[in-house]
Amino acid sequence: MLIEHTALRNYWYAVTEAADLSPGPVSVTLLGEALVVWRDPEGEIVAAPDRCPHREAPLSLGLVKDGCLECVYHGWTFGGGGRCVNVPSSGEGRPVPPAAHLRPCHATERYGLVWVCVGEPAAGIPKIDADDDPAYRRINSGVDDWSTSVGRMTDNFLDISHFPYVHSGTFGIDANRLVPKIDLQQLDDDFYGYEYHVEVGNEAGAASSGIDAAIVTRRMTTGFNLPFTVRSTIHYETGLDHLILLCSTPIDDVRSYFTFVIWRNDDFSVPAEEVIAFDRAIGAEDKKMLERLPGVLPLDQTRTASVQSDKPSVEWRRRLAALLT
């Protein structure tokens, strides 16, 4: 099972949007572990096992009051850092037993998302320079639950040979079936991948691209950051940049959270919902396909056939296998 590899515990994963923590709490599952997430009295994000230390009631069923999470079973209350601050049945001034405190995971907010690491972080959250550039706006898309393996999602997001088939309803062009030679390279400090040019259908995406032509040429880069994060950058001839961070998070071996974040250097005139509608439609096509594929994607490359257009995924799988061992 993929999620049983302990190395995966030492990386950051996007589990929900930061906006969802108002008022909270939020229940999530990461690598098979049920967690509760909320903001403490200082506004800091707390992620901890979704289990009250008293009688094991799910804390995510509780209420957040002034940043403190109250269990619905007996009212035990948890504040900053998951420390138990109140046991109502004991009365005021009575000491709280040490076992009453929660054991929080690493949690932080970045790019409008809540990121959690259940182990000890072996690397940071990938850096997106556009997030610090006032010329770009950031658009979040919500978090969806996909019934597919996180590995199959990453493999799909690194691949362009499925465009004419899976994405025929959005931007895929039937004539563009040949994939030119792919040369892999270090794109920047955090992402490894490739650069390419591709012609795409634009009728469904005209609001997003800002171009009226039926077909447009995109200059793109696509790369991965271990274990399961992918970034695609789209550069249009008009000077518009459209960056997409694709975050796949393992709930368990065959279910995953998916969210994407967009950065654009446009004039902000197109409403955010119109911008992301096109990318949501593309994601829906991927989801429909991936949910038909059984089980996990084998990391043993002899179990699946690959060709030159699969080079990005082959290299990602090689590096992931090395990380896990």
PEWOLIN-V602910 format. One record per residue. N is the residue number from 1. RES is the residue in one letter. PHI is phi in radians with two decimals (NA if undefined). Layout:
# PEWOLIN-V602910
N_RES_PHI + N_RES_PHI
This chain:
# PEWOLIN-V602910
1_M_NA + 2_L_-1.12 + 3_I_-1.24 + 4_E_-1.38 + 5_H_-1.24 + 6_T_-1.12 + 7_A_-1.05 + 8_L_-1.17 + 9_R_-1.21 + 10_N_-1.71 + 11_Y_-2.26 + 12_W_-1.53 + 13_Y_-2.36 + 14_A_-1.40 + 15_V_-2.01 + 16_T_-2.89 + 17_E_-1.51 + 18_A_-1.05 + 19_A_-1.12 + 20_D_-1.27 + 21_L_-1.51 + 22_S_-1.98 + 23_P_-1.57 + 24_G_1.46 + 25_P_-1.42 + 26_V_-2.13 + 27_S_-1.67 + 28_V_-2.37 + 29_T_-2.20 + 30_L_-2.30 + 31_L_0.91 + 32_G_1.44 + 33_E_-1.82 + 34_A_-1.37 + 35_L_-2.21 + 36_V_-2.04 + 37_V_-2.26 + 38_W_-2.75 + 39_R_-1.75 + 40_D_-1.43 + 41_P_-1.03 + 42_E_-1.58 + 43_G_1.49 + 44_E_-1.39 + 45_I_-1.44 + 46_V_-2.04 + 47_A_-2.21 + 48_A_-2.58 + 49_P_-0.95 + 50_D_-1.41 + 51_R_-2.71 + 52_C_-1.26 + 53_P_-1.11 + 54_H_-1.31 + 55_R_-2.32 + 56_E_1.19 + 57_A_-1.22 + 58_P_-1.12 + 59_L_-1.18 + 60_S_-1.17 + 61_L_-1.46 + 62_G_-1.47 + 63_L_-2.15 + 64_V_-1.75 + 65_K_-2.18 + 66_D_0.92 + 67_G_1.47 + 68_C_-1.83 + 69_L_-1.67 + 70_E_-1.83 + 71_C_-1.24 + 72_V_-1.37 + 73_Y_-1.45 + 74_H_-2.28 + 75_G_1.41 + 76_W_-1.01 + 77_T_-2.19 + 78_F_-2.20 + 79_G_-2.02 + 80_G_-0.94 + 81_G_1.17 + 82_G_1.40 + 83_R_-1.30 + 84_C_-1.26 + 85_V_-1.97 + 86_N_-2.77 + 87_V_-2.12 + 88_P_-0.96 + 89_S_-1.20 + 90_S_-1.55 + 91_G_1.42 + 92_E_-1.23 + 93_G_1.50 + 94_R_-1.41 + 95_P_-1.16 + 96_V_-1.59 + 97_P_-1.11 + 98_P_-0.96 + 99_A_-1.23 + 100_A_-1.36 + 101_H_-1.35 + 102_L_-1.32 + 103_R_-1.94 + 104_P_-1.26 + 105_C_-1.59 + 106_H_-1.21 + 107_A_-2.58 + 108_T_-2.74 + 109_E_-1.99 + 110_R_-2.69 + 111_Y_1.04 + 112_G_1.35 + 113_L_-2.05 + 114_V_-1.67 + 115_W_-1.93 + 116_V_-2.29 + 117_C_-2.20 + 118_V_-1.51 + 119_G_-1.95 + 120_E_-1.91 + 121_P_-0.97 + 122_A_-1.60 + 123_A_-2.74 + 124_G_-1.51 + 125_I_-1.25 + 126_P_-0.94 + 127_K_-1.57 + 128_I_-2.01 + 129_D_-1.05 + 130_A_-1.08 + 131_D_-1.17 + 132_D_-1.77 + 133_D_-1.80 + 134_P_-1.13 + 135_A_-1.30 + 136_Y_-1.94 + 137_R_-1.88 + 138_R_-1.87 + 139_I_-2.23 + 140_N_-1.66 + 141_S_-2.10 + 142_G_1.59 + 143_V_-1.98 + 144_D_-2.00 + 145_D_-1.91 + 146_W_-1.90 + 147_S_-1.55 + 148_T_-2.76 + 149_S_-1.29 + 150_V_-1.08 + 151_G_-1.17 + 152_R_-1.16 + 153_M_-1.16 + 154_T_-1.11 + 155_D_-0.99 + 156_N_-1.16 + 157_F_-1.23 + 158_L_-1.53 + 159_D_-1.84 + 160_I_-1.97 + 161_S_-1.28 + 162_H_-1.54 + 163_F_-0.93 + 164_P_-1.17 + 165_Y_-1.80 + 166_V_-1.25 + 167_H_-1.86 + 168_S_-1.15 + 169_G_-1.53 + 170_T_-2.13 + 171_F_-2.41 + 172_G_-1.17 + 173_I_-1.97 + 174_D_-1.03 + 175_A_-1.29 + 176_N_-1.61 + 177_R_-1.74 + 178_L_-1.45 + 179_V_-1.76 + 180_P_-1.07 + 181_K_-0.97 + 182_I_-1.79 + 183_D_-1.99 + 184_L_-1.44 + 185_Q_-2.75 + 186_Q_-1.35 + 187_L_-1.31 + 188_D_-2.87 + 189_D_-1.13 + 190_D_-1.95 + 191_F_-2.19 + 192_Y_-2.08 + 193_G_-3.09 + 194_Y_-2.68 + 195_E_-1.96 + 196_Y_-2.80 + 197_H_-2.00 + 198_V_-2.57 + 199_E_-1.56 + 200_V_-2.33 + 201_G_-1.20 + 202_N_-2.10 + 203_E_-1.08 + 204_A_-1.35 + 205_G_-1.92 + 206_A_-1.07 + 207_A_-1.14 + 208_S_-1.35 + 209_S_-1.43 + 210_G_1.29 + 211_I_-2.15 + 212_D_-1.53 + 213_A_-1.08 + 214_A_-1.21 + 215_I_-2.29 + 216_V_-2.26 + 217_T_-1.80 + 218_R_-1.88 + 219_R_-1.71 + 220_M_-2.29 + 221_T_-2.23 + 222_T_-2.36 + 223_G_-2.64 + 224_F_-2.08 + 225_N_-2.24 + 226_L_-1.08 + 227_P_-1.58 + 228_F_-2.40 + 229_T_-1.74 + 230_V_-2.22 + 231_R_-2.17 + 232_S_-2.08 + 233_T_-1.98 + 234_I_-2.04 + 235_H_-2.02 + 236_Y_-1.62 + 237_E_-1.10 + 238_T_-1.33 + 239_G_1.73 + 240_L_-1.26 + 241_D_-1.90 + 242_H_-2.32 + 243_L_-1.77 + 244_I_-2.23 + 245_L_-1.77 + 246_L_-1.82 + 247_C_-1.91 + 248_S_-1.98 + 249_T_-2.19 + 250_P_-1.34 + 251_I_-1.25 + 252_D_-2.63 + 253_D_-1.24 + 254_V_-2.21 + 255_R_-2.39 + 256_S_-2.56 + 257_Y_-1.51 + 258_F_-2.34 + 259_T_-2.54 + 260_F_-2.30 + 261_V_-2.14 + 262_I_-2.02 + 263_W_-2.16 + 264_R_-2.44 + 265_N_-1.71 + 266_D_-1.58 + 267_D_-1.59 + 268_F_1.19 + 269_S_-1.35 + 270_V_-1.49 + 271_P_-0.98 + 272_A_-0.98 + 273_E_-1.11 + 274_E_-1.25 + 275_V_-1.12 + 276_I_-1.47 + 277_A_-1.04 + 278_F_-1.15 + 279_D_-1.20 + 280_R_-1.12 + 281_A_-1.12 + 282_I_-1.11 + 283_G_-1.07 + 284_A_-1.11 + 285_E_-1.15 + 286_D_-1.09 + 287_K_-1.03 + 288_K_-1.02 + 289_M_-1.26 + 290_L_-1.15 + 291_E_-1.26 + 292_R_-1.59 + 293_L_-1.60 + 294_P_-1.46 + 295_G_1.08 + 296_V_-1.64 + 297_L_-1.32 + 298_P_-1.11 + 299_L_-1.42 + 300_D_-1.24 + 301_Q_-1.24 + 302_T_-1.33 + 303_R_-1.55 + 304_T_-2.34 + 305_A_-1.54 + 306_S_-2.36 + 307_V_-2.21 + 308_Q_-1.08 + 309_S_-1.20 + 310_D_-1.65 + 311_K_-0.92 + 312_P_-1.05 + 313_S_-1.22 + 314_V_-1.04 + 315_E_-1.22 + 316_W_-1.08 + 317_R_-1.11 + 318_R_-1.09 + 319_R_-1.24 + 320_L_-1.14 + 321_A_-1.05 + 322_A_-1.15 + 323_L_-1.08 + 324_L_-1.28 + 325_T_-1.80
